Amino acid sequence: MSLQVLVCLVALALVFDFMNGFHDAANSIATIVSTGAMRPQWAIVWAAFFNFIAFLFFGLHVAGTVGKGIIDPLIVDHYVVFGALMGATSWNILTWYYGIPSSSSHALIGGLAGAAVAKGGTGMLVGSGFFKTALAIILSPALGFTLGVVLMIAVSWIFVRSTPRRVGNLFNGLQFVAAAFYSLGHGSNDAQKTMGIIWMLLIASSVVGPDDALPLWVVLACQAAMGLGTLFGGWRIVKTMGMRITKLKPVSGFCASASGAITLFIATWLGVPVSTTHTITGAIVGVGASQKLSAVRWGVAGNIVWAWIFTIPGSAFVAAVSWSFAQRFF
């Protein structure tokens, strides 16, 4: 792999990372914006800052899973990485355009799988890494949902004798904290997926060895791209996440963000590349359902679930086509 090709693919990976932040900005700010606790412009800056500094608080377990635990590292070349990134980026653009909060994480996993299978067949997939990812598809929204319900019930009992105005003022402030923690979880888990791709590239091109540490410049570049993407924000998806699934108030907004943050912290610590979109959607549905089932617009939630189902096969198909195109014309 020539230096020019390596530089171009690293740049393409950072473009995906930027799109990831852009696409998933809604996840970080939807609750705090929809409740009126913070203006959108300031919420974006708040989320972007905590996205960037996330690398100071977490290890690189997720980057290791993506870089070495999804597909066989021995088949990685510039065509495979190109196909994976094109599949994931194309899916992100498509779902952003239609305002669908799909998973950038699973788009990337699908892209890797599609390009790897196109090159070497299904034997090129690493079973343990795919098992982690498949399990996370189910468990991350389920855990977000459960924590959302539990937190809402706990808060209701704790503040049962407080006036609505006092509770609203208190949780308006607490939403800032919850949104900051959620953005830390988002910045750590999602940015590390792009780190894993670049790590894979550096190993394949012999710039670093399989047992070498990930260079610091990769960490900083990925966190910066994620933060910048968040700054530009995915406003189409904010409306779906913060307003269309259920009506959020300061208390429910805090509980949703806190539940999502806890889930992301656990997943990042375990090295599992989960979907931040799945997580926060599960949490929002949970806080809505804890009040009454009719508070959740189940039709909107159902449409989101269909997008989740099609994300991996859809991005895998585009990745396989992109790999074939690159093989033929490049």
C-alpha angles and dihedrals in degrees: 000000000000123000091246092054091047092051092048093050093047088051090050090050090053090049088055089049090051090049089048091056091043093048096043098041087100090061091060100043107025096094098044093045097044092052091050094239092127136016114251094244093054093040090057092051091046092052094043092053093053091042089059100046094046092100089068092065107039139050125237099258094125092049088054092052093050095041098046110007109057105054132013106276090215093071095049115119135144092277093055093048092045091052093047094050094045091050093049096042094047091051091049092052092047095050093042091053092054093041094244115151097221126160119273087189095057090042087060093045089049091048092053091047094048095050093044094048091046089056104038111002131250092309088077092070119096106230098207094052092048091047090055091050095045091049090049091055088065103030102045097061090037092054091044089050093048094047090047091055094044094048093048092050092045093050091047091055095043094050099034092121096043124099118252091241093054092047091047093052092047095050093043085067095040090055088070089059094045092048090050092052092046091051090050089054092046094048093048100045100037101039090051091062090064089044087057092053093050091044088054090051094049091051093047091051092046092240088127130015125247091255097042122110120256109266115251093234089063091053093049094044093051094046090048093049091049092049093048091049090053090051090060091046135197101255095174090064095045089070093052096045100040104033115016103052096052138333109267128208127186092270095048091041090055093046092049094050093043092049091049092048093051091050092050093048091053093047094047092049089052092047094242117147099222129175114258087200093056090047099052092040090054090049093049092049089048095054090046094048091048089066097043134322092240090061089075120076094224093185091062091045090050092053089052091052091053089054089053091052093053097042100086098041092041096051090040091056093050090046092052091050091047091050091051091047092050092048091053102041106025 
